Amino acid sequence: MSGRERVLVRAPNWVGDVVLSLPALRDLRRRFPTARLEVLARPWVADLYRAVPDVDAVAESRGHAADVAALRGRHDLGVLLPNSFGTALVLWRAGVSERWGYATDGRSALLTRSCPVPARVRGRSQVYYYRAMLEGLGLAVEGDPDASLACPPEWSARAEALLGDAGPWIGVNPGAFYGTAKRWLPERFAAAAGLLARETGARVAVVGGASERPLGEAIAAQLRDGVRVLCGETTLADLVGVLSRLRLLLTNDSGPMHLAAALGTPTVAVFGSTDWRETAPFSPLARVVREETECAPCLLRECPIDHRCMTRVGVDRVVAAARELLAS
C-alpha cells in the first residue's frame, strides 16, 4: 500500500453516472482501506458524495487550470471514472504520479495504468462498466455491487419542511435533461399519478429542475388540489431528501430516477430513446416500462418521427407496475 495513501477519484459528471459508479468507488475503498479517499466532482454532483461515508473529502472541479493548481502535489494515485482526454490531462499536469483509467479518447499516453473497454460490458448496467475498469487495472472486485445511498437526517428534515403537509407522497418526475425523446407524455403522468393517489390516499409531489416547472404546473392543473410542485425549488440535497420520503416515484430515465433507486424508493421508470439495458435503475424495487419498437433505443435527443416508443406506453401499464411495487 506504500505510496498510495492519498487516492483521488475523478467523478462522473452526471447524477445517474455517479450513482451507477458507487459500487466501483466502494471497491476502491476496500482495496485501499487506510488511504485518504478524495473525490473531485463537478459542482452540480459534488454534494451527493457527502452522503457517501466511504469518501473522506470532496473537492469541486472548477475547470482545467483551477483543477491542476488545486491537485498539484496532493495525491499519489488518481482513478478516472470519466472517459475523457481532458480529465487525464489534468492529473498528468498536476503531477499525480499514478494515473489509472480506461484507454479511451486517445489518452493512453497520459495514463500509467490503462485497459481497453471490454466487449462484455456492452448491453449491461453501467455498474459493471465501472467495475470492469477496476478489474482491467488489476484490482480485485468482490461481492454484489452496492449502489445504495442513505439520506442524511438533515436532508430528510429539509425535505419535510419543503413538502409541508403530511403524506404519504407519490412523486412524479416528468422531465429529462437529455431531451424530449426521453419524456413520457405529461398528461399520462398526471393520469397515472392521479389514479394511484386516489387508490392509496397519497398526495402528489412533482420534482425536477427550474426549466421543467411548466411541465410540473401542467400536471398539477390536471390533478386535484394538494399537488406540490417542487420543480426548481430543490438543491441536490433537498431532492435526495424528498425522494427518500416518497412512497413511489413515477419517472423518465433521469438523474432523479437513479437517486430514488439508490435510496430504496419504489420506482417506475418509462424508457424510450435510451438503452434500458445500460441505464435502468439499479434496484430490486424498480420497474422499467417500455415499448418494443424497431427504432429504440435510438439515443437521440429529439424524435424525428412519431415518438412511438413513448406514445405506445399506456397509463395502464405504468399503473400496473406501480401497483405491483406498492403491494410488495
N, C-alpha and C positions, 0 to 999 in steps of 0.2 A: 504493500500500500504506500510505501515511501514515495514521496514526490507527487502524490495525487490526493493531497489533503484539502485542496481548495478546488472544488469542482463547480464549473459553470454550465448550466443548461440554457441554451438559447431556445426560447419557447416558440411554438407556432403562433401565427398572427391572428387566428380567429377562434372564437369561443368553442365551436364544435371540435376543432382540431385539438385545442387544449384538453378538452375532456377525453377525447379518444387517445391522447398521448399519456394520460395519467398512469396507466399500467407500466409503461416504459420508464417513466420517472420513478416509480416505486421500485422497479427492477434496479435502477441505478443506486437508489438509496440502500438496497440490500447488498449490492456489490461493494459500495463504499460506505460502510456504516458509521465510520468515525469522521468522515470528511465534512467540511463545511459546504453544504449544497446550496448554491445560489442560482436563482432563475433570472434571466434577462428577458423581459417581455414588453410588448407594445403597451402603451398606457391603457388602452381600452380592454385589455385582458389581464393586466397585472394584478388587479385586486383579487382575482379568482385564486391565485396561488397563496393568498393569505389565509385561505380556508383549507390548505393542504399541509398537515403537520410535518410531512416529510421534508418540507422546504425550510431552510434556515434563514434565507434572506431573499428579498425580491427587489430587483432594480428595474427601472423603466427605461426602455430604449428610446433615445431622443434623436436618432439619426446617426449616420455613419461616423462623422468626425467626433461627435459627442460620445458615442459609444467607445470608440477607440481610446479616447482620452480617459474615460471612466474605468476601463478594464485594464489598462496598461499596468503590468506587474502585479496583478491581484489574483491570478488563477494559474493552477498547474495544468488543468485539463478542461477543455471546452467540448461539450457534446452538442451538435447541431441537429435539432429536430426539423427545422425547415430545410428545404432542398436548394435554396438559392446560392448563387455565387457570392452575392453581397454579404451574407451572414458569415461565410467562411473568410472573406477578405477582412472583415472587422477583427476576427480573432487572430488572423495572421499579422495584421498591422499592429495589434495590441500586444504582440509578443507572447501570447498564450502558447506554452511550449508543446502541449499535445492538443491536437485538433481533430476530432472524430466526427464522421458523418457519412451519409450516402454519397457515392461518387456520381453526383448529378450536376447539371448546369455547368459542366466544364471546370469544376473546381477541384479536381483530384490533386493537382499540384500544390494546392494550398493546405491540404489535409495531411496529417501524419499517419492516420489510420482511416481507411475508407473501404467501402464494399459496394457492389452493384445492388440495385433493387431486384430481389428475387422474383421470378415469374409467379411463384406460388402465392404471393400476397394479392395478386390482382383478383378482383371479384370477391374479396373477403373484407371484413370490417377493417377500417384503418387502425384499429387497436393492434392488429397483427402486423401492419406495415411498420409501425414504430418499434415493436418488439423484435421484428426480423432484422432491423438495422443493428440492434444491440447484439443479436446472435452473430450477424455477419462480421461484427467488430471483435468477436471473440469473448463476449460476456455471457455468462450463464443467465438464462431466462427460465424461471421456475414457477410452478403453481398456476392457478387460474388467474387471468388478468383482472385487476381491480380498478375499475373506472369510477368508483363511487366518490361522492362528496358528502360531507356533513355540514349543514348550515350552522355557522357560528351563532350563538344565542343573541348577540346584539343585532345581527342582521335579521333574525326572525322577529325581534321586538320592533325593529323599524318597519318591517312588513306589516305587522299587526296594526301599527299606527296608520299606515297608508290605506289598508283595507277598511279600517274603521269598524263597522258593524260586524257582529259575529257571523261566521259562516254556517255550514260548510261552503266552500267555494269550488266552482268549476272554472278552470281557466281556458281562455281562447287566445291563441297566438296566430293571427291571420296574415301576418307579413312574412317576408323572407328577403334578406338583404340582397341576394344574388340577382333577383329579377322576378318578373311576373310569371314566368314559366313555372316557378316553384309554388305558386299560390293556388290553393283551392278557392272556390268562389265564396266571397264573404257572406252572401245570403244563405249558403249551405252551412257555414259555420254557425250562423245565427239560428237556423232551424235545428241543427243538431244540439247545440248548447241549450236552447230553449226547452226542447223535449226532455233532455237529461236533467235539467234543473227542476222541471215540474215533477219528474218521477222521483227525484231524490230530496227535494226540498232545499236544494242548494241555490246559492246566488252565483252570478257570473262576473268574472273579472277578465278584462281584455288587456293583454300585455303586448308590448312592442316599443319600437323607437318613436321619436317625435314625428318622423316622416310617415309613420303608419297611423297617426292619430285619426285621419279621415276614415280609414278602414274601421278603426275601433268605434268611432261615433256612428258609422253606418250600421254596424252590428248592434250597437246599443239601441238604436232607433227602432229596430225590429223586435226587440225583446221587451218584457215587462219592466216596470220600474225596479230600481235597485241594482242595475248593472254598474260596475265600477270600471271606468276606462282609465287605465294607467299608462297608456302609450305616451312616451316622452316624459314621464314623471318619476322614473326609477333610475338610480345608478345601477351598476352591475351588482353591487352588494345587495341593494334593495330588491332587485329582480330575483336573485337567489333566494332571498327570504320569502318573497311572495310565492315563488314556485314550490318552495318547501312546505307551504301551508295549504296547498291545493289538494283536493280530493282526487282531481283528474285534470289533465291538460289535453286539449284538442289543438293540434298544431300542424304547420307545414314543416318541411325539412329546414331546420334553422338552428341557430345557437341556443335559444331558449329550449328547444326540443331536447338537445343534448344535456343541458343543465338539469332539466326536470328528470330525465332518465337517471342521471348520476345521483340525484337526490333521492331516488326511490319513489318519485311521484308517478302514479299510473299515467301512461302517456299513449295517446292515439295519434299517429303521425300519418298524414296523407302525402304520398310521394308521387311525383310526376316526372319531371325532366331529369332529375338527378338519380344516381345509381344507388338504389336501396341496399345493395349487397355491401357497399363500402361505407356508406354514411348513415345507415339505420341507427336509431337509438340503441345503445348497448346496455340493455336491461331486461330482465325477465318480466318486468312489469310494463313493457312497451309492446304495442302492436302497430304494424305497418299496414296501411290500406292503400292499395294501388290497383290500377287497371293495366292489364297486359295489352300493349299496343305495339305495332310494328316499328314505331319511331322512338320509343323510350327504352333506355334513358338516352336522350339526345345531348344533355349537358348544356343546352342553350339558355341564354338569359330570357329571351322572348320567343314565344311560339310563332313560327312563320305560317302555320296553317290554322287549325281549328281548336287547338288546346285539348284534344280528345283525351289525353292521359289524365286530365283533371275533370273535364266536364262529364266524363262517363263514370266518375265515382259518385255514387248517390249517398244521400243523407242516411239512408237505412243501413248501409254497410259500416259507416263510421259509428253510428249509434250502437249497432250490434257489437262492434269491437269494444266500445266503451262499457256496455253492459257486462260483457264478459269479464273485463278487468274489475269493475266495481263489485261484481258478485264474488270474485276470488279474493 
